[in-house]
Amino acid sequence: MSLIRVQTMNGVATVTLDDAARRNVLSTGLVDELIAAFEKLEQDGEAAAVVLTGKGTAFCAGAVLDDLLAAVDGDAASVERVYEGFDRVRRSPLLTIAAVNGPAVGAGFNLALACDIRIAARSAWFDTRFLRIGLHPGGGHLRMLRQLVGPQTAAAMALCGERLGAEEAALHGLVLRTVADGELLDAARQLAIRAAEAGRDLVTLTKRTLREAPDLSADAALKTEGERQRWSFTRPETAALLRNAVQKH
């Protein structure tokens, strides 16, 4: 039985973790399917954006406890595979939006952090949980978390076990906005559609530039953005949009 569901429409793929009975834990099977789904979406060229969500009442409850116990006994292969899974999401050239429909815990929190944008249902909450089970955070968790919420909130969450509900997460910049539970997927998809309408090539290049921006000097940023904007002038879609804007003016 498949543990991942993918539906693509209007340039947006909705990828659903479909193991609700186990609160969408990152089992090896689910991770393998998640990686395969992203590989296919990137190759087939149909989607410019991906909405990632969970089925049932949880977004993702993290790693499988048996896999963590195996790591205690010296076999960390399954845990490392989990990290490969959400890092694959992080590395995707497509726009990724986490529609966080419930708890995002431990490695499941990492999966939400790996996305470009997070929208949370009001019933959602975020919990690092690593230290509470004796583990140092892994998979780039601390870097991603600190970048979003700052050093103080990251320390409270990672070191003190502070859990953020959806509204608190929005206040701290962890999520873009919160919505009623029943409106979550529509809100995430509408945001994704607005990006997809610009065209996959423009979306992926703009995302690439956003990623590179922190490492560029002011001069390098001007040069890079100038080159890529000049490329965008050559797109037929750009010419059509600009002509339409002139006619409406």
C-alpha positions in Angstrom: 0.0 0.0 0.0 1.3 3.4 -1.0 2.4 5.7 1.9 2.5 8.8 -0.3 -0.3 10.3 -2.5 0.4 12.8 -5.3 -2.1 14.9 -7.1 -1.2 17.5 -9.7 -3.4 20.3 -11.0 -2.8 23.8 -12.3 0.9 23.5 -12.0 0.7 22.5 -8.3 1.4 19.0 -6.9 -0.1 18.1 -3.5 2.0 15.5 -1.8 0.2 13.8 1.1 1.9 11.6 3.7 -0.6 8.8 3.9 0.1 6.7 7.0 -2.4 8.3 9.4 -2.6 5.2 11.6 1.0 5.8 12.6 0.7 9.6 12.5 2.7 9.8 9.3 6.0 8.7 10.9 9.0 8.8 8.6 9.4 5.1 8.1 11.9 3.9 5.5 9.0 3.0 3.2 7.4 6.4 3.4 10.8 8.2 3.0 11.7 6.1 -0.1 8.3 7.0 -1.6 8.7 10.7 -0.7 12.1 10.9 -2.4 10.7 9.0 -5.5 7.8 11.4 -5.7 10.0 14.5 -5.7 12.3 12.9 -8.3 9.3 12.3 -10.6 7.8 15.7 -10.1 11.0 17.4 -10.9 11.6 15.3 -14.0 8.1 15.4 -15.6 8.0 19.2 -15.7 4.3 19.5 -14.9 4.5 21.2 -11.5 6.2 24.4 -10.4 5.1 24.1 -6.8 4.5 21.4 -4.2 2.1 21.5 -1.3 3.3 18.9 1.3 0.8 17.8 4.0 -0.2 14.9 6.2 -3.4 12.8 6.2 -5.4 12.6 9.4 -4.7 14.6 12.5 -0.9 14.8 12.4 1.5 16.4 9.9 4.4 14.1 10.9 5.2 12.5 14.2 8.9 12.1 13.4 11.1 9.1 13.2 10.1 5.5 14.0 11.1 4.7 17.5 12.4 1.2 16.5 14.8 3.0 14.1 16.1 5.2 16.9 16.6 2.1 19.1 18.5 0.5 16.2 20.8 3.5 16.1 21.4 3.2 19.8 22.6 -0.4 19.1 24.9 0.9 16.4 22.8 0.7 13.2 21.9 4.3 12.2 21.1 3.5 8.5 17.4 4.0 8.9 17.8 7.3 10.8 20.2 8.6 8.1 17.7 7.7 5.5 15.1 9.8 7.2 17.5 12.8 7.0 18.0 12.1 3.3 14.2 12.3 2.9 13.6 15.8 4.2 16.9 17.0 2.8 15.7 15.9 -0.6 12.7 18.2 0.0 15.0 21.0 1.1 17.1 20.6 -2.1 14.1 20.6 -4.5 14.2 23.4 -7.1 10.4 23.6 -7.0 8.6 25.9 -4.6 7.7 23.8 -1.5 4.8 24.8 0.9 4.2 22.8 4.0 0.5 22.7 4.9 0.9 21.7 8.5 -2.3 20.1 9.5 -1.4 18.9 13.0 1.6 18.1 15.2 5.1 18.4 13.6 7.5 16.6 15.9 11.2 15.9 15.8 12.2 14.8 12.4 8.6 15.6 11.3 9.4 19.2 12.4 12.5 19.0 10.2 10.3 18.1 7.3 8.2 21.3 7.7 11.4 23.3 8.2 12.8 21.9 4.9 10.0 23.6 3.0 10.2 27.2 1.6 6.9 28.3 3.2 4.8 26.9 6.1 1.1 27.5 6.6 -0.4 26.0 9.7 -3.9 24.9 10.7 -4.9 26.3 14.0 -4.7 22.8 15.6 -1.1 22.4 14.5 1.9 22.6 16.9 5.7 22.3 16.6 8.0 20.4 19.0 11.7 19.7 18.5 11.6 16.9 21.2 15.2 15.7 20.5 16.6 16.4 24.0 13.6 14.9 25.7 14.5 11.5 24.3 18.2 12.0 24.9 19.2 13.0 21.4 21.2 15.8 20.0 19.2 17.5 17.2 20.1 16.2 13.7 19.5 16.8 10.0 20.3 20.5 10.1 17.4 21.1 12.6 19.2 23.8 14.6 20.4 25.8 11.6 17.0 25.8 10.0 15.2 26.6 13.2 17.5 29.4 14.2 17.3 31.0 10.8 13.5 31.2 11.1 12.8 32.1 14.7 16.1 33.6 16.0 18.5 32.4 18.7 16.3 32.9 21.8 13.2 31.0 20.5 15.4 28.3 19.0 17.2 27.9 22.3 13.9 27.7 24.2 12.5 25.1 21.8 15.7 23.0 21.4 17.0 23.1 24.9 14.0 23.7 27.1 11.4 21.7 25.2 9.2 24.8 24.5 6.4 23.8 22.2 4.8 26.4 19.8 1.2 26.3 18.9 0.2 27.6 15.5 -0.5 31.2 16.5 2.7 31.4 18.5 4.6 29.9 15.5 3.2 32.7 13.3 4.3 35.4 15.8 7.8 34.0 15.8 8.1 33.7 12.0 8.0 30.0 11.9 4.9 29.9 9.8 3.6 32.5 7.3 0.1 32.4 8.6 -2.5 30.3 10.3 -5.9 29.3 9.0 -8.9 27.3 10.2 -8.3 23.6 9.9 -10.8 23.1 7.1 -9.3 25.9 5.0 -5.7 24.7 5.2 -5.3 22.9 1.9 -7.2 25.5 -0.1 -5.0 28.3 1.4 -1.8 26.4 0.6 -2.9 25.5 -2.9 -4.0 29.1 -3.7 -0.6 30.4 -2.6 1.2 27.7 -4.7 -1.0 28.5 -7.8 0.0 32.2 -7.6 3.6 31.1 -8.0 2.9 28.4 -10.6 1.1 30.9 -12.8 4.5 32.7 -13.3 5.9 29.5 -15.0 8.1 26.7 -13.8 11.3 28.1 -15.3 10.9 31.5 -13.7 9.8 30.1 -10.3 12.8 27.7 -10.1 15.3 30.3 -11.1 13.9 32.9 -8.7 14.0 30.3 -5.9 17.6 29.6 -6.8 18.5 33.3 -6.5 16.8 33.5 -3.2 18.9 30.6 -1.9 22.1 32.2 -3.1 21.3 35.7 -1.9 22.7 35.4 1.7 26.1 34.4 0.3 26.4 37.2 -2.2 27.9 40.7 -1.8 25.8 43.7 -2.9 27.8 43.9 -6.1 27.5 40.2 -6.8 23.7 40.3 -6.1 23.2 43.1 -8.6 25.2 41.2 -11.2 23.4 37.9 -10.6 19.9 39.4 -10.5 20.7 41.6 -13.6 21.8 38.6 -15.6 18.7 36.6 -14.6 16.3 39.4 -15.2 17.7 39.9 -18.7 17.1 36.2 -19.3 13.4 36.7 -18.1 13.0 39.5 -20.8 13.5 36.8 -23.4 10.5 34.6 -22.3 7.5 34.7 -24.6 5.3 34.7 -21.5 7.0 37.9 -20.2 6.4 39.7 -23.5 2.7 38.7 -23.4 2.2 39.8 -19.8 3.9 43.1 -20.4 1.9 43.8 -23.5 -1.3 43.0 -21.7 -0.3 45.3 -18.9 0.4 48.2 -21.3 -3.0 47.6 -22.9 -4.8 47.8 -19.6 -2.9 50.9 -18.4 
